[in-house]
Amino acid sequence: PTTLADTLGHFDLVVKVYPSGKMSQHMDKLSIGEMVKFRGPLGRFSYAPNMKRFIGMIAGGTGITPMFQVIKAILENPRDRTKISLIFGNITEDDILLQHELNTFQRIHDDRFEVLYILDKPPHGWTGGKGYVTPEMISERFGVANPQTLILSCGPPMMKKAVQGHLESLGFTGNDMFEF
């Protein structure tokens, strides 16, 4: 869901349709007005306004969805002063989910939110990041580990494994990190 928890009566979803995805194929074939049962939320992460001064986020592909919920909760709360930096990796530019919304947040909240898009297969003239998330990208965007920094990550298994190693090599520990 991309709707905040206090929204009543409906919620919005981001669904990426995968050729072999059972649930995404089912959702894609639904007609307007058809009913689907949901349950949840099911999760271990709980955000409180201003719980950290800085949150670094690393997302790959559809791993943006839990990040987007946190970004939206922070930036739409005028009392929350948390700064956020997102590193968002995808294969191609067409794969970037929520790009318009993220760019809008970056434009409106340029003092509190920044995003670096990284593409594995960038088009000619691409000015964002290229390849995969590196320790240099992380340290440049997130700085050094400290008690007022939290790093959130979500993405495909190989990305999560690489990111975990990068974060540990940069001095981040279990208390500094949360993986969706």
Summary of the structure (lengths in Angstrom):
residues: 180
radius of gyration: 16.7
end to end distance: 13.9
largest distance: 50.0
contacts: 487
relative contact order: 0.16
helix: 33%
strand: 18%
